[in-house]
């Protein structure tokens, strides 16, 4: 199944084209996450505002299909940039830095890019054990369902 093999598939490629099926605001699917987890640098086409709320801004190249030149220029810059220092160890290239697995792929706080707790809570807390369960609580309230007992009280 693809869901279990995205790392195997995407590790074969340096870049991959990731396009959402629709450009509707609020519509960001698993496609970008799979590419990021697979280790390539995605070229992403989808709703611009939402993707930057969820993912680290330099974890992908944004492609506006109506104006592709900025994305193409960014890729050309990444490809022509070379780490120009003879220091030991040599500095990472821009491509290596952007695909470094030690960096979080989700958007972090401005003062701490490694603290992705707000992003997780806002966009991925569909189950009580994820973040504070904010999204889980919101969905239960919207559907008129009882709040799960395992959900912590709201902050």
C-alpha positions as CSV (number, residue, x, y, z in Angstrom):
1,X,0.0,0.0,0.0
2,X,1.2,3.5,-0.8
3,X,0.6,4.9,2.6
4,X,3.2,2.5,4.0
5,X,5.7,2.9,1.2
6,X,6.0,6.7,0.7
7,X,9.5,6.7,2.1
8,X,10.6,4.1,-0.4
9,X,9.0,5.9,-3.3
10,X,10.1,9.4,-2.5
11,X,13.7,8.6,-1.5
12,X,14.4,7.8,-5.2
13,X,14.0,11.5,-6.1
14,X,15.7,14.8,-5.3
15,X,12.5,16.7,-6.1
16,X,8.9,15.7,-6.6
17,X,5.9,17.6,-7.9
18,X,3.1,17.6,-5.3
19,X,-0.2,19.1,-6.6
20,X,-3.5,19.3,-4.7
21,X,-6.6,18.3,-6.6
22,X,-8.2,21.6,-5.9
23,X,-7.0,25.1,-5.0
24,X,-9.6,25.7,-2.4
25,X,-8.5,27.5,0.8
26,X,-8.4,25.0,3.7
27,X,-7.6,22.1,1.4
28,X,-4.2,20.7,2.2
29,X,-4.0,16.9,2.0
30,X,-1.4,14.3,3.0
31,X,0.4,14.6,-0.3
32,X,3.0,17.2,0.9
33,X,3.5,15.4,4.2
34,X,4.3,12.1,2.4
35,X,6.9,13.8,0.1
36,X,8.5,15.6,3.1
37,X,8.7,12.4,5.1
38,X,10.2,10.6,2.1
39,X,13.1,13.1,2.1
40,X,12.8,14.9,-1.2
41,X,12.3,18.6,-1.7
42,X,8.6,18.9,-2.9
43,X,7.5,21.4,-5.5
44,X,4.1,22.1,-4.1
45,X,1.0,23.5,-5.8
46,X,-2.0,24.1,-3.6
47,X,-3.6,26.8,-1.4
48,X,-0.8,29.2,-0.5
49,X,-2.1,30.6,2.7
50,X,-2.9,27.3,4.4
51,X,0.3,25.4,3.5
52,X,2.5,28.1,5.2
53,X,0.4,27.8,8.4
54,X,1.2,24.1,8.6
55,X,4.6,23.5,7.1
56,X,8.0,25.1,7.5
57,X,8.3,27.7,4.8
58,X,11.6,26.4,3.4
59,X,10.7,22.7,3.5
60,X,9.2,23.0,0.0
61,X,9.2,25.1,-3.1
62,X,5.8,26.8,-3.7
63,X,4.6,26.6,-7.3
64,X,2.0,29.0,-8.5
65,X,0.8,27.4,-11.7
66,X,-0.3,30.8,-13.1
67,X,3.2,32.2,-12.5
68,X,5.7,29.3,-12.3
69,X,8.8,31.5,-12.8
70,X,9.5,32.2,-9.1
71,X,9.5,28.5,-8.3
72,X,11.7,27.7,-11.3
73,X,14.1,30.5,-10.3
74,X,14.2,29.1,-6.7
75,X,15.0,25.6,-8.0
76,X,17.7,27.0,-10.4
77,X,19.2,28.9,-7.4
78,X,19.2,25.8,-5.2
79,X,20.8,23.7,-8.0
80,X,23.5,26.2,-8.8
81,X,24.4,27.1,-5.2
82,X,27.4,25.3,-3.9
83,X,28.8,25.3,-0.4
84,X,31.7,27.6,-0.9
85,X,33.7,27.1,2.2
86,X,36.7,24.8,2.9
87,X,35.8,24.5,6.6
88,X,35.6,21.1,8.2
89,X,33.0,19.7,8.1
90,X,31.9,21.6,5.0
91,X,28.7,23.6,5.3
92,X,25.5,22.0,4.0
93,X,24.3,23.1,0.6
94,X,20.9,24.9,0.4
95,X,19.3,21.7,-0.8
96,X,20.9,19.6,2.0
97,X,19.8,22.2,4.6
98,X,16.2,22.3,3.4
99,X,15.9,18.5,3.3
100,X,17.8,17.9,6.6
101,X,15.8,15.3,8.5
102,X,16.9,16.9,11.8
103,X,14.7,19.9,11.1
104,X,11.0,19.7,11.8
105,X,8.8,19.7,8.7
106,X,6.0,21.5,10.5
107,X,5.9,25.2,11.2
108,X,7.5,26.1,14.5
109,X,7.2,29.2,16.6
110,X,9.0,32.3,15.4
111,X,11.3,32.3,18.4
112,X,11.8,28.4,18.4
113,X,11.4,26.7,15.0
114,X,11.7,23.3,16.8
115,X,8.6,23.9,18.9
116,X,5.8,22.8,16.6
117,X,3.3,22.2,19.4
118,X,0.9,25.0,18.2
119,X,0.8,23.6,14.7
120,X,0.3,20.1,15.9
121,X,-2.5,21.2,18.2
122,X,-4.3,23.3,15.6
123,X,-4.0,21.0,12.6
124,X,-3.4,17.4,13.8
125,X,-5.0,17.0,17.3
126,X,-7.9,14.9,16.0
127,X,-7.4,12.3,18.7
128,X,-7.3,13.1,22.5
129,X,-3.7,12.0,22.9
130,X,-2.3,14.5,20.2
131,X,-1.5,17.9,21.5
132,X,-4.2,19.2,23.8
133,X,-6.9,17.6,21.7
134,X,-8.1,21.0,20.6
135,X,-9.3,19.8,17.1
136,X,-10.9,16.7,18.7
137,X,-12.8,18.8,21.1
138,X,-13.9,21.2,18.3
139,X,-15.1,18.4,16.1
140,X,-17.1,16.8,18.9
141,X,-18.7,20.1,19.8
142,X,-19.6,20.9,16.1
143,X,-21.2,17.5,15.7
144,X,-23.0,17.6,19.1
145,X,-21.2,14.6,20.4
146,X,-20.1,14.0,24.0
147,X,-16.5,15.1,24.7
148,X,-14.2,12.1,25.2
149,X,-13.4,11.5,28.9
150,X,-9.7,11.1,28.0
151,X,-9.6,14.6,26.5
152,X,-7.9,17.0,28.9
153,X,-9.8,20.2,29.9
154,X,-9.3,23.1,27.5
155,X,-6.3,25.3,28.3
